[in-house]
Amino acid sequence: MRKLRLFTTAIITLLVFGLQAQNKKKYIAHTVAFYNLENLFDTENDPDKYDEASPIMEMNGDVEEVYKKKVVNMAKVLADIGKEVTHNSPAVIGVSEVENIHVLEDVVNDPQLVDKDYGIVHYNSPDERGIDVALIYQKALFTPLHTSSHELVLYDDNSTKRDYTRDQLLVSGKLDGEMIHVIVNHWPSRSGGEARSRPKRVAAAKLSKKLVDSLQNNDPYAKIFVMGDFNDNPTNDSLAKVLKANDEDKEDVAFKGIYNPYYSMFKKDGLGTTGYRDSWSLFDQILVSQPLLEKDFSSFRYYKAGIYNKSYLVSKHGRWKGYPKRSFSNGRFADGYSDHFPVYVYVLKEVKE
């Protein structure tokens, strides 16, 4: 395992040196990513979940072959994110819309990923559809030290009926020896309309803010990544007002503040990660805490963010032309990937001679 780590770091350093040649400096680079895997369910009916309503369970025909192809497609995307800079798949990846740990085991053991030796952090959540969030990580690059799942308690409108949704996952550990914290989210959907469902996402944002505050109370310089499918755009109140991640310029982020690199991508550039009714939404985002923005690259710092929207992930024909090439459409397997594009950030650390 040690040999794998040294080999990976050497390749990264040489590549980033090529990008930063004007500064005559070398850097280690890693990718931190998030991907909504769009209904990654297995083919077995779990009597404790409403998984029979998942797309794969509602299909006719050879669902086992469909599942295998879905796994291969997910592994391909995860293997590709960030390669252009790091020559490696992401060190850490948050995921959503997974049914259980077993589907993730199938993904990370696919030939496209198996040599990366990914570990998995997963908790079963009470979500009504049986979907969870999770974190996968390259064991040679990241070591989890503490993991916890945090329940989001919601009720339907003003009733006493519980609305069971996804927990929020907090993983703290060392990335190449440096402590980082990752909060993985999949906030409540816009079912019933944006305005009617808004309080649920505000409640989710308050839970994320509570987790951030707790980490910063223990360490004001904590390096935190808040990632997920938020089902809200960067300009919505949940992100811009509750988490206060509304700064367009990272230079303006206050100490203990949160920076959202996707704010300007959405507000200025009109970019998105998922589309509906001829309109883009940028629901998938990765936010970073202020210590990751310092100019001193003696430890890992934020470098840049992006949306992974390569051509093979884009629908070329039909109803969803130009949008993410989804896995399922009209009750059939569309041999696609997800109805969301992945998002990622690069972190860099200078290598001293």
Sequence and secondary structure as in RCSB ss.txt:
>XXXX:A:sequence
MRKLRLFTTAIITLLVFGLQAQNKKKYIAHTVAFYNLENLFDTENDPDKYDEASPIMEMNGDVEEVYKKKVVNMA
KVLADIGKEVTHNSPAVIGVSEVENIHVLEDVVNDPQLVDKDYGIVHYNSPDERGIDVALIYQKALFTPLHTSSH
ELVLYDDNSTKRDYTRDQLLVSGKLDGEMIHVIVNHWPSRSGGEARSRPKRVAAAKLSKKLVDSLQNNDPYAKIF
VMGDFNDNPTNDSLAKVLKANDEDKEDVAFKGIYNPYYSMFKKDGLGTTGYRDSWSLFDQILVSQPLLEKDFSSF
RYYKAGIYNKSYLVSKHGRWKGYPKRSFSNGRFADGYSDHFPVYVYVLKEVKE
>XXXX:A:secstr
 HHHHHHHHHHHHHHHHHHTGGGT EEEEEEEEEEEEEEE  SS  TTS GGGSHHHH  S HHHHHHHHHHHHH
HHHHHTTHHHHSS  SEEEEEEE  HHHHHHHHTSTTTGGG EEEEE     TT  EEEEEEETTTEEEEEEEEE
   EESTTSS EE    EEEEEEEETTEEEEEEEEE    TT HHHHHHHHHHHHHHHHHHHHHHHHH TT  EE
EEEE SS TTSHIIIIIS    SSGGG  TT EE THHHHHHTT   SEEETTEEE  EEEEEEGGGG S TTS 
EEEEEEE   GGGB  SSTTTTSB  SEETTEE S   SS  EEEEEEEEE  
